[in-house]
């Protein structure tokens, strides 16, 4: 029996939690064949067939005291919920209006003349080299070169950085190995002296000269330690292992978002072309599909695959309305799990497991899922927590949004190649309903201290706003030191965003929102959606219309270009971290 057939059989299985013999058969541990069960005739019903199990009709039980609702809660729940939702709608409308004012002001006043022409060159770049050349020209035109050549800056400890740089250089030139080692043990750590502060990289399109000199000197000192004959191999191993732990690792986190997730192809391609693709990659829903493709292929294979023609393999939404509507009416889900399982096998190289993917490419794939019940915690699947779980079953679970795909079982591959349900047949669904970006779990398992988030979720994408600019994208006026729009508009944007968050927290904490489609949606807006570096591709209104549609090669090429354009400004920051590692 193929793995797809085993998956279909597991989905059709009834609830067998009270049948111990069948429960054992679904566990990954094989057991001796069970003797046939002897059924006894009972007097449950005079008309009940002898060989058919008949369940007793349960009497209606009273709710226990812990589940009874306070009468005031029952009385005020809906009026209070409607009032808060109306307030949220008003705040959201005002928020959208303010964002449009900021965009309009920047378009009318900031991006005109020579500045506007240079901006068009940035957006027309076809490679990172072209983009960097245009960025340097923009820096020169906006007179950012003056800031880049000055040591003093309030956003990092420039005095400490200067002392460390001079000490490393002097000790290295004296060939003082122990001295260099002592200084490096102090300064090789995450965000030392705040040199990784996003504000430092938001005042120019390129890195400041002082920071570049400091990071280059660190790199030279590390190379000096690596090649010196005065230290034993064991001492070098001990030092570099300690430095690796102190510095932490980077992870690329790809969010969900339906067809918005195909912008991730451009983000991945930008890092791949620069040889800066992190080893730890996590994905949810559509982001999980891209992450699985990346973690099951080598770099050479990815360079051949991540091209617009891969759109021919993306056929998840090809069914006509007449087909999927009947399924939705019958099952409550638009898509068929078994059909999607067959289509996922291209992206996962067949029924590859998390451990097999890690052994083949060295990349660590992480998929976030949650059990189908409301109160169980989120699970992060990877080669440590679920080594023999088949990846495509995890992808389906990660895409199981209520109304889109029903919860599915995860498949566990046995040593003999057979597939059985994982976790005794429990069903799982989309992890982004609670944790879209599993930053804490990544730090726990893989010491990730620098998550790079590619965020395309449509319900949060609108709320990403950098009032003082972001890494590689400075504010267009006042030499990158002003506020977007002006201070008043930026302050109003921040205040409204906090008010919206507060109101959603009230709805969640008072449990005002009832479950919809069997799911608690109150935490969807209250997660952490950003990282140390956050990339949010520019989307279009038309993307909302096509949120559950497959792209053609032309559309995918556009999405990949957009993904690359928004990633290139972040490449410089990632380049410095990878150089140390």
C-alpha positions as CSV (number, residue, x, y, z in Angstrom):
1,X,0.0,0.0,0.0
2,X,1.4,3.4,-1.0
3,X,1.9,6.2,1.5
4,X,-1.0,8.2,-0.2
5,X,-3.3,5.2,0.3
6,X,-2.3,4.9,3.9
7,X,-3.0,8.6,4.4
8,X,-6.5,8.2,2.8
9,X,-7.2,5.2,5.0
10,X,-6.2,7.1,8.1
11,X,-8.4,10.0,7.3
12,X,-11.4,7.7,6.8
13,X,-10.8,5.9,10.1
14,X,-13.4,6.4,12.8
15,X,-12.7,7.6,16.3
16,X,-11.1,4.5,18.0
17,X,-9.9,6.0,21.2
18,X,-11.9,3.6,23.3
19,X,-10.8,0.5,21.3
20,X,-7.4,-0.6,22.7
21,X,-6.6,-3.2,20.0
22,X,-7.2,-0.7,17.1
23,X,-5.3,2.0,19.0
24,X,-2.2,-0.2,19.2
25,X,-2.4,-0.9,15.5
26,X,-2.3,2.8,14.7
27,X,0.8,3.4,16.8
28,X,4.3,3.5,15.3
29,X,5.2,0.4,17.4
30,X,4.3,-2.8,15.8
31,X,2.9,-5.6,17.9
32,X,2.0,-9.3,17.6
33,X,-1.3,-10.1,15.8
34,X,-4.3,-9.9,18.1
35,X,-6.7,-12.8,18.5
36,X,-10.1,-12.3,16.9
37,X,-12.5,-10.4,19.2
38,X,-15.4,-12.5,20.5
39,X,-18.6,-10.6,20.4
40,X,-21.4,-11.4,22.9
41,X,-25.1,-11.0,22.4
42,X,-26.5,-8.3,24.7
43,X,-30.0,-7.1,25.4
44,X,-29.3,-3.5,24.4
45,X,-32.2,-3.6,21.9
46,X,-34.5,-6.4,20.7
47,X,-34.1,-5.1,17.2
48,X,-30.3,-4.5,17.2
49,X,-28.3,-6.7,14.8
50,X,-26.1,-9.2,16.6
51,X,-22.8,-8.4,14.7
52,X,-23.3,-4.6,14.6
53,X,-22.1,-2.4,17.3
54,X,-24.9,-0.2,18.6
55,X,-24.1,2.8,20.8
56,X,-26.4,3.6,23.6
57,X,-28.2,6.9,23.3
58,X,-26.7,9.1,26.0
59,X,-28.9,11.0,28.3
60,X,-28.6,14.7,28.3
61,X,-26.3,15.6,31.1
62,X,-26.2,18.8,33.0
63,X,-23.2,21.0,32.6
64,X,-20.7,20.8,35.4
65,X,-20.2,23.9,37.5
66,X,-17.0,24.7,35.8
67,X,-18.7,25.0,32.4
68,X,-21.7,27.0,33.5
69,X,-21.8,30.6,32.2
70,X,-22.4,33.5,34.5
71,X,-25.8,35.1,33.7
72,X,-24.3,38.5,33.3
73,X,-21.8,37.1,30.7
74,X,-24.7,35.5,28.8
75,X,-26.6,38.8,28.9
76,X,-23.8,41.2,28.0
77,X,-21.6,39.0,25.7
78,X,-23.1,39.8,22.3
79,X,-23.8,43.6,22.9
80,X,-20.3,44.1,24.2
81,X,-18.8,42.1,21.4
82,X,-20.7,44.1,18.8
83,X,-19.8,47.4,20.4
84,X,-16.1,46.6,20.5
85,X,-16.2,45.3,16.9
86,X,-17.9,48.6,15.8
87,X,-15.2,50.5,17.6
88,X,-12.5,48.4,15.9
89,X,-14.1,49.1,12.5
90,X,-14.0,52.8,13.1
91,X,-10.3,52.7,14.2
92,X,-9.4,50.6,11.3
93,X,-11.0,53.0,8.8
94,X,-9.1,55.9,10.4
95,X,-5.9,53.8,10.3
96,X,-6.2,53.1,6.6
97,X,-6.9,56.8,6.0
98,X,-3.7,57.9,7.8
99,X,-1.6,55.4,5.9
100,X,-2.9,56.7,2.6
101,X,-2.1,60.3,3.8
102,X,1.5,59.2,4.5
103,X,1.8,57.4,1.1
104,X,0.3,60.4,-0.7
105,X,2.6,62.9,1.0
106,X,5.7,60.8,0.2
107,X,4.6,60.4,-3.4
108,X,3.9,64.1,-3.9
109,X,6.8,65.6,-2.0
110,X,9.5,63.1,-1.3
111,X,9.9,61.1,-4.5
112,X,10.2,63.7,-7.1
113,X,12.9,64.9,-9.5
114,X,16.3,63.3,-9.2
115,X,15.3,61.4,-6.1
116,X,12.4,59.9,-7.9
117,X,14.5,58.9,-10.9
118,X,17.0,57.1,-8.6
119,X,14.2,55.3,-6.8
120,X,12.9,54.0,-10.2
121,X,16.4,52.7,-10.9
122,X,16.4,50.9,-7.5
123,X,13.0,49.3,-8.4
124,X,14.2,48.4,-11.9
125,X,17.3,46.5,-10.8
126,X,17.6,43.0,-12.1
127,X,20.4,41.8,-9.8
128,X,21.8,42.6,-6.4
129,X,24.8,44.3,-8.0
130,X,22.6,46.6,-10.0
131,X,20.5,47.4,-6.9
132,X,23.6,48.2,-4.8
133,X,25.0,50.5,-7.5
134,X,21.7,52.4,-7.6
135,X,21.7,52.4,-3.7
136,X,25.1,54.0,-3.5
137,X,24.0,56.7,-6.0
138,X,20.9,57.3,-3.9
139,X,23.1,57.6,-0.7
140,X,25.3,60.1,-2.5
141,X,22.4,62.2,-3.8
142,X,20.7,62.3,-0.3
143,X,24.1,63.1,1.3
144,X,24.0,60.0,3.5
145,X,27.7,59.7,2.9
146,X,28.3,62.3,5.6
147,X,26.6,60.1,8.2
148,X,28.4,57.0,7.0
149,X,31.8,58.6,7.6
150,X,31.1,59.8,11.1
151,X,31.9,57.6,14.2
152,X,29.5,59.2,16.6
153,X,25.9,57.8,16.6
154,X,23.4,57.7,19.5
155,X,22.0,54.3,18.4
156,X,25.1,52.2,19.3
157,X,28.1,52.4,21.7
158,X,30.5,53.8,19.1
159,X,33.2,54.5,21.7
160,X,33.3,50.8,22.7
161,X,33.3,49.7,19.1
162,X,36.2,52.0,18.3
163,X,38.2,50.7,21.3
164,X,37.6,47.0,20.3
165,X,38.5,47.6,16.7
166,X,41.8,49.3,17.6
167,X,42.6,46.7,20.2
168,X,42.0,43.8,17.7
169,X,44.1,45.4,15.0
170,X,47.0,46.2,17.4
171,X,47.1,42.8,19.0
172,X,46.9,41.1,15.6
173,X,49.7,43.1,14.2
174,X,51.8,42.2,17.3
175,X,50.9,38.5,16.7
176,X,49.5,38.3,20.2
177,X,47.3,35.3,19.9
178,X,46.1,35.1,23.5
179,X,45.3,38.8,23.4
180,X,43.2,38.6,20.3
181,X,41.5,35.5,21.7
182,X,40.5,37.4,24.9
183,X,39.1,40.3,23.0
184,X,37.1,38.1,20.6
185,X,35.6,36.2,23.5
186,X,34.2,39.5,24.7
187,X,32.9,41.0,21.5
188,X,31.7,37.9,19.5
189,X,28.1,37.8,20.8
190,X,24.6,38.8,19.6
191,X,24.2,42.5,19.1
192,X,27.4,43.5,20.8
193,X,27.5,47.3,21.5
194,X,24.1,47.4,19.6
195,X,25.9,47.1,16.2
196,X,22.9,45.0,15.0
197,X,20.4,47.7,15.9
198,X,17.9,48.1,13.1
199,X,18.1,51.9,13.4
200,X,21.7,51.8,12.3
201,X,20.8,50.2,9.0
202,X,17.7,52.5,8.5
203,X,19.6,55.7,8.0
204,X,21.2,54.7,4.8
205,X,20.8,52.2,2.0
206,X,24.2,50.8,2.7
207,X,26.2,50.1,5.9
208,X,28.2,52.9,7.7
209,X,31.9,53.0,7.2
210,X,32.7,52.7,10.9
211,X,30.6,49.6,11.3
212,X,32.0,48.1,8.2
213,X,35.6,48.6,9.5
214,X,34.7,47.1,12.9
215,X,33.1,44.0,11.3
216,X,35.9,43.6,8.8
217,X,38.4,43.7,11.7
218,X,36.4,41.0,13.6
219,X,36.5,38.9,10.5
220,X,40.3,39.4,10.1
221,X,40.8,38.5,13.8
222,X,38.8,35.3,13.4
223,X,40.8,34.3,10.4
224,X,44.0,35.0,12.3
225,X,42.9,32.6,15.1
226,X,41.9,30.0,12.6
227,X,45.2,29.9,10.9
228,X,47.6,30.5,13.8
229,X,49.9,27.5,14.7
230,X,50.2,28.7,18.3
231,X,46.8,27.2,19.3
232,X,46.0,23.5,19.3
233,X,43.1,22.1,17.3
234,X,41.2,21.4,20.6
235,X,41.6,25.1,21.7
236,X,40.4,26.3,18.4
237,X,37.4,24.0,18.4
238,X,36.5,25.1,21.9
239,X,36.8,28.8,21.0
240,X,34.8,28.6,17.8
241,X,32.1,26.4,19.4
242,X,31.7,29.0,22.2
243,X,31.7,31.9,19.7
244,X,29.0,30.1,17.7
245,X,26.8,29.7,20.7
246,X,27.3,33.3,21.9
247,X,26.6,34.7,18.4
248,X,23.6,32.5,17.8
249,X,22.2,31.5,14.4
250,X,19.9,33.0,11.8
251,X,16.7,31.4,10.7
252,X,14.5,32.3,7.7
253,X,10.8,32.3,8.7
254,X,8.3,32.1,5.9
255,X,4.7,33.1,6.9
256,X,1.5,31.7,5.6
257,X,-1.0,33.7,3.4
258,X,-2.5,31.7,0.6
259,X,-1.2,32.7,-2.8
260,X,0.6,35.6,-1.2
261,X,3.1,33.0,0.0
262,X,4.6,32.7,-3.5
263,X,6.4,36.0,-2.9
264,X,8.7,33.9,-0.7
265,X,10.2,32.4,-3.8
266,X,11.8,35.8,-4.5
267,X,13.0,36.2,-0.9
268,X,14.7,32.7,-1.0
269,X,16.2,33.4,-4.5
270,X,17.8,36.7,-3.3
271,X,19.5,35.0,-0.3
272,X,20.4,32.0,-2.5
273,X,22.1,34.1,-5.2
274,X,24.1,35.8,-2.5
275,X,25.0,32.5,-0.8
276,X,23.4,33.7,2.4
277,X,20.5,31.3,2.8
278,X,20.2,30.4,6.5
279,X,20.5,26.7,7.5
280,X,17.4,26.9,9.7
281,X,14.1,27.5,7.8
282,X,10.6,27.4,9.1
283,X,7.3,27.8,7.2
284,X,3.6,27.8,7.8
285,X,0.9,27.0,5.2
286,X,2.1,28.4,1.8
287,X,5.4,29.4,3.5
288,X,5.8,25.7,4.5
289,X,5.5,24.6,0.9
290,X,8.4,26.9,-0.1
291,X,10.4,25.9,2.9
292,X,9.9,22.2,2.1
293,X,11.2,22.8,-1.5
294,X,14.3,24.6,-0.1
295,X,15.1,22.0,2.6
296,X,14.8,19.0,0.4
297,X,17.1,20.3,-2.4
298,X,20.7,21.3,-2.7
299,X,21.8,24.8,-3.8
300,X,22.5,23.6,-7.3
301,X,19.0,22.0,-7.6
302,X,17.3,25.1,-6.2
303,X,19.0,27.4,-8.7
304,X,17.5,25.2,-11.5
305,X,14.1,25.0,-9.8
306,X,13.3,28.5,-8.5
307,X,12.4,30.0,-11.9
308,X,9.0,31.2,-13.2
309,X,8.4,27.9,-14.9
310,X,7.9,26.2,-11.5
311,X,4.4,27.7,-11.7
312,X,3.4,24.7,-13.8
313,X,3.9,22.6,-10.7
314,X,1.7,24.8,-8.6
315,X,-1.8,23.4,-9.3
316,X,-3.4,23.3,-5.8
317,X,-6.4,25.6,-6.9
318,X,-7.0,24.3,-10.4
319,X,-10.4,22.8,-9.8
320,X,-13.4,24.7,-11.2
321,X,-16.2,26.2,-9.0
322,X,-18.6,23.4,-9.8
323,X,-16.3,20.8,-8.3
324,X,-15.0,22.5,-5.2
325,X,-18.3,24.0,-4.2
326,X,-19.9,20.6,-4.0
327,X,-17.1,19.4,-1.8
328,X,-17.4,22.4,0.4
329,X,-21.1,21.9,0.8
330,X,-20.6,18.2,1.7
331,X,-17.4,18.3,3.8
332,X,-17.1,21.9,4.9
333,X,-13.7,22.2,3.2
334,X,-12.9,23.6,-0.3
335,X,-10.0,21.3,-1.0
336,X,-9.5,17.6,-0.8
337,X,-6.7,16.4,1.5
338,X,-5.7,13.3,-0.5
339,X,-5.5,15.2,-3.8
340,X,-3.3,17.9,-2.2
341,X,-1.1,15.1,-0.8
342,X,-0.4,13.9,-4.3
343,X,0.4,17.4,-5.5
344,X,2.7,18.1,-2.5
345,X,5.0,15.2,-3.3
346,X,6.9,17.2,-5.9
347,X,7.9,19.8,-3.4
348,X,9.0,17.2,-0.8
349,X,10.8,14.8,-3.2
350,X,8.2,12.1,-2.6
351,X,7.6,10.9,1.0
352,X,10.8,12.3,2.5
353,X,10.9,12.7,6.2
354,X,12.3,15.5,8.3
355,X,15.4,13.5,9.2
356,X,16.0,12.4,5.6
357,X,15.8,16.0,4.4
358,X,18.3,17.1,7.0
359,X,20.7,14.3,6.1
360,X,20.4,15.1,2.4
361,X,20.9,18.9,2.4
362,X,22.0,19.9,6.0
363,X,19.1,22.3,6.2
364,X,16.7,22.1,9.1
365,X,13.1,22.3,8.1
366,X,10.5,23.4,10.7
367,X,6.7,23.2,10.2
368,X,4.3,24.6,12.8
369,X,1.0,22.8,13.5
370,X,-1.6,22.6,16.3
371,X,-3.8,19.7,17.4
372,X,-7.4,19.9,16.3
373,X,-8.6,20.4,19.9
374,X,-8.7,24.0,21.2
375,X,-6.4,23.7,24.2
376,X,-3.4,21.6,23.2
377,X,-0.1,23.5,22.6
378,X,1.5,24.3,19.3
379,X,3.9,21.7,17.9
380,X,7.0,22.6,15.9
381,X,7.9,19.6,13.7
382,X,11.6,19.1,12.7
383,X,14.2,16.4,12.5
384,X,14.5,16.5,16.4
385,X,10.9,16.5,17.4
386,X,9.4,14.4,14.6
387,X,12.3,12.9,12.7
388,X,10.4,10.1,10.9
389,X,7.3,12.2,10.1
390,X,6.6,12.5,6.4
391,X,6.9,16.1,5.3
392,X,4.0,16.3,3.0
393,X,1.6,15.3,5.7
394,X,3.0,18.1,7.9
395,X,2.5,20.5,5.0
396,X,-1.2,19.5,4.7
397,X,-1.7,19.9,8.5
398,X,0.0,23.4,8.3
399,X,-2.5,24.4,5.5
400,X,-5.6,23.0,7.3
401,X,-7.4,26.3,7.9
402,X,-11.1,25.8,8.7
403,X,-13.2,26.1,5.6
404,X,-10.1,25.5,3.4
405,X,-8.9,22.1,4.4
406,X,-10.1,19.8,7.2
407,X,-7.6,18.7,9.9
408,X,-5.4,15.8,8.9
409,X,-3.4,13.1,10.5
410,X,0.4,13.1,10.3
411,X,2.2,10.1,8.9
412,X,5.1,8.3,10.5
413,X,7.4,6.3,8.3
414,X,8.6,3.0,9.7
415,X,12.0,1.3,9.1
416,X,10.4,-1.0,6.6
417,X,9.0,1.9,4.6
418,X,5.4,1.6,5.7
419,X,3.5,4.6,6.8
420,X,1.3,4.7,9.9
421,X,-0.5,7.6,11.6
422,X,1.7,9.6,14.0
423,X,0.6,10.3,17.6
424,X,-2.1,7.6,17.5
425,X,-4.1,9.2,14.7
426,X,-4.6,12.6,16.3
427,X,-5.5,15.3,13.7
428,X,-3.7,18.6,13.3
429,X,-4.3,21.9,11.6
430,X,-2.7,25.2,10.7
431,X,-0.2,26.4,13.3
432,X,-0.4,30.1,12.2
433,X,-3.8,30.3,13.9
434,X,-1.8,30.6,17.1
435,X,1.9,30.9,16.3
436,X,2.8,32.0,12.8
437,X,6.5,32.7,13.6
438,X,7.7,30.2,16.2
439,X,10.6,32.4,17.5
440,X,10.8,31.0,21.0
441,X,10.8,27.3,19.8
442,X,13.5,28.1,17.3
443,X,15.7,29.7,20.0
444,X,15.1,26.7,22.3
445,X,16.0,24.0,19.7
446,X,18.6,25.7,17.5
447,X,19.8,28.8,19.4
448,X,18.2,31.1,16.8
449,X,18.8,34.7,17.9
450,X,18.4,36.4,14.5
451,X,15.1,35.4,12.9
452,X,14.6,36.8,9.4
453,X,10.8,37.0,8.8
454,X,9.3,37.1,5.3
455,X,5.7,38.2,6.2
456,X,3.0,38.1,3.6
457,X,-0.1,37.3,5.7
458,X,-2.8,39.5,4.3
459,X,-4.5,40.2,7.6
460,X,-1.3,41.7,9.2
461,X,0.6,42.9,6.1
462,X,-1.2,46.3,6.2
463,X,0.0,47.0,9.7
464,X,3.7,46.8,9.0
465,X,4.9,50.4,9.1
466,X,8.3,51.7,9.9
467,X,7.9,55.3,11.1
468,X,11.7,55.9,11.2
469,X,12.6,53.7,8.2
470,X,13.8,50.1,8.2
471,X,17.0,48.3,7.3
472,X,18.1,49.5,3.8
473,X,15.0,51.7,3.4
474,X,15.6,55.1,5.1
475,X,13.1,57.8,5.4
476,X,13.0,59.8,2.2
477,X,13.6,63.3,3.8
478,X,15.7,65.0,6.5
479,X,18.7,62.8,5.5
480,X,16.9,59.7,6.7
481,X,16.4,61.1,10.3
482,X,12.8,62.3,10.0
483,X,9.5,60.6,10.4
484,X,7.4,59.1,7.6
485,X,4.8,61.6,6.6
486,X,5.5,63.8,9.7
487,X,5.7,63.2,13.4
488,X,2.0,63.7,13.9
489,X,0.9,61.2,11.3
490,X,3.5,58.6,12.5
491,X,2.3,59.1,16.1
492,X,-1.3,58.7,15.1
493,X,-0.4,55.5,13.2
494,X,1.3,54.0,16.3
495,X,-1.5,55.0,18.6
496,X,-4.2,53.5,16.5
497,X,-2.3,50.3,16.1
498,X,-1.9,50.0,19.8
499,X,-5.6,50.7,20.3
500,X,-6.6,48.0,17.8
501,X,-4.3,45.5,19.7
502,X,-5.8,46.5,23.0
503,X,-9.4,45.9,21.8
504,X,-8.5,42.5,20.3
505,X,-6.9,41.6,23.7
506,X,-10.2,42.5,25.5
507,X,-12.1,40.2,23.1
508,X,-9.7,37.4,23.7
509,X,-9.3,37.7,27.5
510,X,-13.1,38.1,28.1
511,X,-13.8,35.2,25.7
512,X,-16.3,37.2,23.8
513,X,-15.7,35.7,20.4
514,X,-17.4,32.3,20.0
515,X,-15.7,29.5,18.1
516,X,-16.2,29.8,14.3
517,X,-15.9,26.6,12.2
518,X,-14.7,24.9,15.4
519,X,-11.7,27.3,15.8
520,X,-10.9,30.0,18.3
521,X,-9.8,33.0,16.2
522,X,-9.2,35.5,19.0
523,X,-5.4,35.2,18.9
524,X,-5.0,35.6,15.1
525,X,-4.1,39.3,15.4
526,X,-2.3,39.0,18.7
527,X,0.8,37.0,17.7
528,X,4.3,38.1,17.0
529,X,4.6,38.5,13.3
530,X,8.0,40.2,13.0
531,X,11.6,39.2,13.7
532,X,15.0,40.8,14.1
533,X,14.7,41.6,10.3
534,X,11.3,41.7,8.8
535,X,10.7,41.6,5.0
536,X,7.2,42.5,3.7
537,X,6.8,42.4,-0.1
538,X,4.7,45.0,-1.7
539,X,1.3,43.4,-2.6
540,X,-1.5,44.5,-4.9
541,X,-5.2,44.7,-4.5
542,X,-5.5,42.1,-7.2
543,X,-3.6,39.7,-4.9
544,X,-6.6,39.7,-2.6
545,X,-8.9,38.6,-5.4
546,X,-6.5,35.8,-6.3
547,X,-5.7,34.7,-2.8
548,X,-6.8,31.1,-3.6
549,X,-5.6,30.9,-7.2
550,X,-2.5,29.4,-8.8
551,X,0.0,31.8,-10.5
552,X,1.0,31.4,-14.1
553,X,4.7,31.8,-15.1
554,X,4.3,35.5,-15.9
555,X,2.6,36.3,-12.6
556,X,5.1,34.2,-10.6
557,X,8.0,36.0,-12.3
558,X,6.5,39.3,-11.1
559,X,6.1,38.0,-7.6
560,X,9.7,36.7,-7.5
561,X,11.0,40.1,-8.6
562,X,9.1,41.8,-5.9
563,X,10.4,39.4,-3.3
564,X,14.0,40.0,-4.5
565,X,13.6,43.8,-4.5
566,X,12.5,43.9,-0.9
567,X,15.1,41.4,0.2
568,X,18.2,43.0,-1.3
569,X,18.2,45.9,1.3
570,X,18.5,43.2,4.0
571,X,21.3,41.3,2.3
572,X,24.1,43.5,3.7
573,X,23.0,42.9,7.3
574,X,22.8,39.1,6.8
575,X,26.2,39.2,4.9
576,X,28.0,40.4,8.1
577,X,26.5,37.7,10.3
578,X,27.3,34.9,7.8
579,X,30.9,36.2,7.4
580,X,31.5,35.5,11.1
581,X,30.0,32.0,11.0
